[in-house]
Amino acid sequence: MYKKALIASVLLAWTTATFAAASAPQAGSATTPSQAAVDAAKYAVATYRNDVVDTLARLVSFNTVVDARYPSDRNPVHIAFKAALKEEAERLGLDVADHGWTVIVGLGKGSERVGIVTHGDVQPVDPTKWKKSPFVLDRTSEPGKLIARGAEDDKGPIATALYAMKTIRDRQIPLNKRIELYVYMGEESDWGPLTEFLKTHVPPQLSITLDAEYPVVTAEKGGGTVAVTVPKAGAKVPAAGEAYIAEFKGGSFNTQIPEDAEALVANATPDIERQMRARGAAHEGMHYTFERQGANLKVVAKGLSAHSSKPQEGVNAVSMLADALAVRNWPNTVAGGVVNYLNDLVGTGYYGEKFGKIAYRDSFMGPLTFKPTVIRQLDDGIEIAINLRRPRGKTSEQLSGEIDAALADWQARQLPLANIKVGMRDPWILDNPPQLNTLLSTFSYFTGMKDAKAVAIGGGTNSRLFPNAVSFGPSMPGAKYTGHSEHEFITTRQLLLNLQMYTAVLVDLAK
């Protein structure tokens, strides 16, 4: 409760200062936004506070989740989304070029350019978990919140960038650089087409990516996956009447902390059920239901979803259910092997402390995080997918070797695994980006938060594919990032704060 109250008080202080800051320079600031930038920001929020919400509503109405049947440039929904984006941009007096997977919305002319990097695709969604359709902007269920898939990640940023550019056009602010908004349609699923596009397309000399958090993100951990299958071949066949785990499943997609998991315990005695209930009751933030099915016991676990780069903001139902089952040594059936693997090598933490020697941290980028995301039911067994986020400090070869050693040790003690797949990206860091001071001073001016500094995140954005690109919002420090969760939203206040800051930053970077 204390932590939640502290975060709430900090956010209240920031949001209270937001609009006051636009009319009064921050005393003692080394730099502040130009008067033209401040005036434009005031104009944007006064003139377009309703329009930006309406445009967001239109953008989120398209279900732009990846569809395995089509690449993005042939996906009918993606094509319709791009047509709506083009219509919105041209209505605002901006030029548009559709390059297939990437749409570029532009303002002004010149060889010197400032980029705004966003994406129009969104993460998968379970509509049963939403009060209204996740593809209809819900403005009423929770006053002050704009709820929809993509509201924060990343259609809210697209809408605010459009109106920031529209404001600059309205006010006829002379630009020395062209402004270009990049909307990529595969950020959540496939970076390959963007990588190929940038081999022939010359990107802006510097950019801001609107896909992370404030104040400014100059470093990102390297994402990765450790996936193994507990195979049917070689799994133990339980003795008649023996208690064993017959089923175990959970999770939705690899970049979400899972909030759902289920298990079926065969031949569960009343004592086993009592022990499991007692162990589960100690899990903060978890809810369990126990259903007797003859001699068997079905256990359903409910946690809290979050972005997998921020496991501390969720409650991992897969990890917690495995722990609730840790009341005895289970036979290594397929599902039992899954539970034993999770309890032996992962546990309820998320820093890899139990997985051999992989745990480490960097003073700026923070610790490695390591947590299960999806338990997939396969024809030949059950796959356990673990999402990792690695800071600088270990080479890929060292970390891969430590993972291999931990897996080999566990297999020698328990049972053989199959289909072992270990993949990881390198961490990324950009030292001394040229736009850093402008971004930090703008953030401090409009939020009242002094001494803002660059930060590192666990997530990965397209910043690393563009020269001199860093992330600037849309999420405030200390606030839970709701993208990738089953309750994604952006507050109206935050949307308008972002509109002010994006407008001011573009003025000062491009004029």
N, C-alpha and C positions, 0 to 999 in steps of 0.2 A: 504493500500500500504506500509506503514512504517513497519508493522509487517512482511509482505512477504519479503521486502527488507532486514530486519534484519536477518531473518532466512536464506535467501540466502547467505548473507555475512558470517554468522557463518559457514554454510556448506562449503562455498568456502575455508574459512581459514582451516577447518579441512581436507578437501580433498587435498588441496595444500600441507599440511604438511605430508600427509600419507606416501608417498614413501620416502621422505627425512628422516623421523623419523626412518626408518628401518636401516639407515646407520650411524646414530649419536645418541648416548645415550642422554636422556633428562636430562639436568643439574638440579641438585637439587632433582631428584627423589629418594625417600627413597629406592625403589627397582626397578629393571628393569629386563626384560626377560634375561635368560641366553644367552650366545653367541651361544650355540647350537640351541636355539629356534629362535634367530634372523637369523642365517644362514639358517636354514630350511625354515623360512618364505620367505626369499629372493629367495631361490631355487624354492619354490612352485609357486610363482607368475611369475618367469622367465620361468619356464618349462611348467606350466600347464594353463597359462592364456587363451589359446584357447580351450584346452581340457575340462576345467570345464564348459565353455559355451556350448560346444557340448553335454556334458552329461546332463546339464540342459535341453537342447532342447529335448533330448530323454525322460527325465522324465516327462516333462510337456505335452508330446504328448498323455498321457493317461488321459482320463476323469475319474478321481477317486472321483467324487462327490458320496455321498452315494446314493444307489439305494434301495428303499423300498422293492423291490422284493427279494433281497438277503442279507444275512449277509456278511460281508466283506470276510470271508474265503471261501465263495462260489460265490462271485461276479466275473464274468469272466474278467471284466476290471481290478479289483484289483489283480486278479491272474496273469494277463498278465503284469501289472506294477511290481509286485514282481519278476516275471521271468526276466524282463529287468534289474531291480535293482541287482538281483543275478548275471546276466551276466556281468554287469558293474563292480561289486565288485570283482568278481573272475578274470576278466581281469586285474584288478589292483593288484592282488596278495593277496586279502583279503579273509577270510573265512566267510561263510554265513550259518545261520540257520533260517529256516522258521517255525515259531510257529503258523501260521494261521493268526491271527490279527496282530501279531508283527513279524518283521524280525530283526534279530541281525547280524550285520556285524562286524567282529572282526579282531584284529591285535595283535599278541603276545600271551603270555601265562602267567599264574599266578593266584593265588587266589585273589590278590589285583587288583581291576579293576577301570578304569575311564570310565564313561558312557557319551554318547552324545545322547540326547533325541530329536527326531524329529517326524514328522508325514507325511504320504504319501497321505492321503485323502485331498480333497480341498472343498471349499465352492461352493454352486450353482452359476451359471453364466447365464447371458442373452447375448447370442452371438450377438444379433442385436446391442449391444452397443459397440462392439469392431471393430476396423478398419480391423483386420484380425481375423481368428479363435482364440479363447482364448486358444486352445489346440495346437497351433503351435507357437513356440517361434518367436516373431516379433522382429527382430534385426535392422530393417530399418526405420520404420514409424517415430520414434522419436530418432534421433541419440544419442547414449550414454545410451539408455534405452533398457532393455530386458523385453519385455511385454508378459505376459501369465498368465493364472490362475495357481497359485502355484509358480510363480517366486520368490516371497518373502515369501510366506506362504504355503508350507514349503519345496518346492523342491529345491530352491536355496541353502538353508542351507544343505540339504542332499548332493547335488553335491559338495559343498565346503568341507564338512566333509570327503567325500570319497577321495578327492585329498590331504587333509591334512594328512590322514592316509597313502596314497600312498607315499607322500613325506617322511614320517618317515621311511617307509619301504625301499625306494630308498637309503636313506642316512645311513641306517643300524644303526640308533640311538639306543643304548641299552636301553631297557625298563625294569623298575622294576615292572610295572603294565601292565596288558592287557587293551587295548582300545576296547570298544564296542559301536557301533552305533546302537541305537534302532530306528526303523522306525515303528510307530504304524499306523494302517489304519482306526482308528475311532475317532481321536481326535476332529474332527469338529462335530461329531454326537452322539457318544456313548462311554463314558469312562468305562462302565461296563466290557467289555472283558479284558481291560488292568488291571483293579482292580483285577479281578479274576486271571489273569495270574501271577500277582505279589504276590499272596497268596502262590504259589508253586515255582515260579522262584525267586532265590535270586538275587536281583539287585546289581549293582556296589555300592561300599562304598561311592562314591561321583560322581556327574554328572553335566554336563552343558546342559541346554535345549536351543536349537537354534530356539526359536519361539516367541521372544518378541523384546526387544530393549536393547541398551547399556546405561550406562556402565555395570551394573549388576543389575538384578531384584531380590530382596530378599523378596518382598511382592506383593500379588495380592488381589484385591478386590474379594468378593464373588458375583458371577453372579446369576441372578434370573429373574423371569418373573411374572408379574401381568397380568392375562388375564381375561377379562370379556366379556360376550355376551349381546348386546342389543337385546332382543328377539322380534320376530314378535308379539307374544302374549302379549297383553297389550299396544302395540305401538299405537299412535294416528293416526286416519284416518283424513286427512286434509279436511277442508270444500271445497266445489266447488269453484274453482278459487283462492284458498289461495296459496300463495307462500310457498313452502316447499322444503326440500332437499330430493330428490328421490333416489339418489345413492351417495355412498362415498366409495372409495377403495384406496389402496396404499400399497407399500412395497413388499419385496421379501422374506426375511428370517429373523429370529429373531436376528441374530448377525450383521445385517447391518443397518446402518442409511439409511432410504429409500430416493431415489432420484426421485421417481415417485408417483403421486397421482392424482386422478380424482374425480370430483363431478358433479352431475346433479341437477340443481336447477329448479324445476317445477314452472311454472307460474311466471318466473322471469321478473319483470318490468324493463324498462330502468333505473330507478333510482337505483334499486338493483344492476344492472350490473355496473353502474357508481361508486357506493360506493365500490363494490368489486374490481374493477380495481384500484381505488385510494388506497385502503388498501393494495392490493398486490404489488403495485408499491413501497411501502416503505420497502419491504422485500429484504434485500441485499442478492445477490447470487441466487435469485429465478427468474424463467421465467414462465409466465402464458400465456396460450392461451385461448381465449373465443370464443365459437362457438354457434351461435344461431340455435336452432332446433325448429322452430315454436315458441310456447310460452315458451319453455324451454331453459335453458342455460347450455351448457357443459363447464366445466372449467378443463383444464389439467395443472398440476403443475410439474415443473422440478426443482429439487434441485441438491444435490451432495452427492453421497454415501460415506460411510466411515465405519470403524469398529465401532460397537456399543459401544465399551469400550472407544472410543474417539469421543464423539458426537460433540465436538467443531471443529473437522476437517471436518465435513460434513455440509450440509444444509438439514434439515429434511423436505421433501416435505409434509409429512402427517401433521405435526404440523403447518407448514406455510399455507397450504391450509385451514386447519380448522380455522386459524386466519383470513385469507382473507375472509372467510365466516361469520366472527363475526360482521356483520353489522346490525343485528337485533336478536331478540329472536325467534329462530326457533321452530316450533312445534315438539314435540317428536315423529316423525315418527322413523322408525328404523335407517335410515341414519342420520336423524336430531338428534336423541339421541346420536349417535356416535360423531357428531360434537360438541354438547353441552358438552358431557363428556370430550372431549379433551380440549375444551376451558376453562371449569370450573376447571378441576383438573390437567392439564398438562401445557397448554400454549405453548409458543415458547421457553421457557427455558429448561434446562435439569438437574436441580439439585433437582427436586421434591418440589420446593418452594410452589406450589399451592395445593399439595396433602396432606392436613391435616398437621400433625406435623412430617412428615418423614424426612425432610431435616436435614442433619448434616454433619460434616467433621472431619477427623483425621489429625493431624499436619504432619504426614509422608505419609499416604496413600491417602490423599486428600478427596474430597467430594463424597457423594453418587451421582450417576447419574441415571436419570430416564427419559426415552424417548420412544415414540411409535415406533415400528418397522414394524409391519404387521397388516393390516386391512383385516381380512379374511371373505369372503362371505360364510355363512353357510346356510343350509336348513331352520333352525329355527331362523335365525337372522344374526347379524354381530358381529364378535369377534374383540376386540381390544387387541392386545398384546403389553405390555410395558416391555422393557428390563431394568433391574436395575443392578447396580454394587455397592456393599456396602462395605465401609471400616470397620475397627474395630471401636468400640465405642458404638454399640448397640447390644443387644442380638437378636437372631432370634425371640424370643417371643415378645420382645418390638416392633421391627419393624413390625412384622406381626400384632400385635394388633393395631398399628397406621394406618396401611393400611386398616384393617377391619373397623376402626372407620371412616376413610375418605370415604370409600365406603358406609357405612351405612348412613352417613350424606347426601351424594349426592343422594342416592336412596330416602331418605325421602323427599328431595326437588324436585326431577325430576321424575324418573321412576324406577321400579324394574329392576335389572340386573339378568342374569342367568349364570350358568356355571362358577362361580367365582373360579379361580385357582391362588393360591399364592405359589410360590416355590422359594427357595434361597439356595445357598451354603454359607458356612462360609468363611470369609476372611482368607487368609493364609499369614504367615510371618515366615521367617527362620532367627533366630538371629545367628550372628557370624559363617557363613558357613566357613569351613576350606580352601576353594579355593578362598575366596574373594580377598585377597591381590594379588594373582597371576593374577586374572582376571582384577582387577583395574589397576595394573601396566602395564599389556600388553596393555590394552585399551589406557592408557595415552601415552605409548611409541609410538604406531603406529598411533595415531591420533594427538599427540601434545597437547591434552586437559589435563591440569594439575588439580590436586585436584578432580579427579573423585570420585564420591561417589555412594553408592548403591541407587536404586530408587524403587518406587512402581508403579504398573500399574493397570489399570482397567480390563484388560483381564485376562483370566484364562488359564494356560498351564498345561501340565502333570508334571511339576516340583513338584507339591505338592504330587504326587503319589510315588516319588522316594526319598530315604534318601539323605540328604545333596545335593539337587539339586537346582540350581539357573539358571535363564535365562541369556544368554550372546548373545545379538543381535537377529536378523540380522539388525535391523533398528537403525539408528543413532538418538540420542536425538535431538529434534527440527525438525526432518524431518517427514513429514506425512507418517504414516504407510498405505501402499496401499493394504495389504491383506484384503479380504472381500469386497473390492470396485469393481466397474466395470471398473477400469483402473489400474489393478495390474501390477506392474513392480518392477524390481530391476535394478539399474544402473550398468553398467559394472565396473565402479570404485568401487562401494560398494561391488560388488561380489568379486573382487580381494582383497579389503581391508579385507573382512571377511575371505577369504582364508588365508591371512597372519596371522591374529589374531588367527584363529582356529588352524592353524599349530603350532604357537608359544605356545599357551596355552596347547595343548596336549603334546608337548615335555616336558614342565616344570611340568605338572601334572603327567606324566607317567614315566619319565626317572629316 
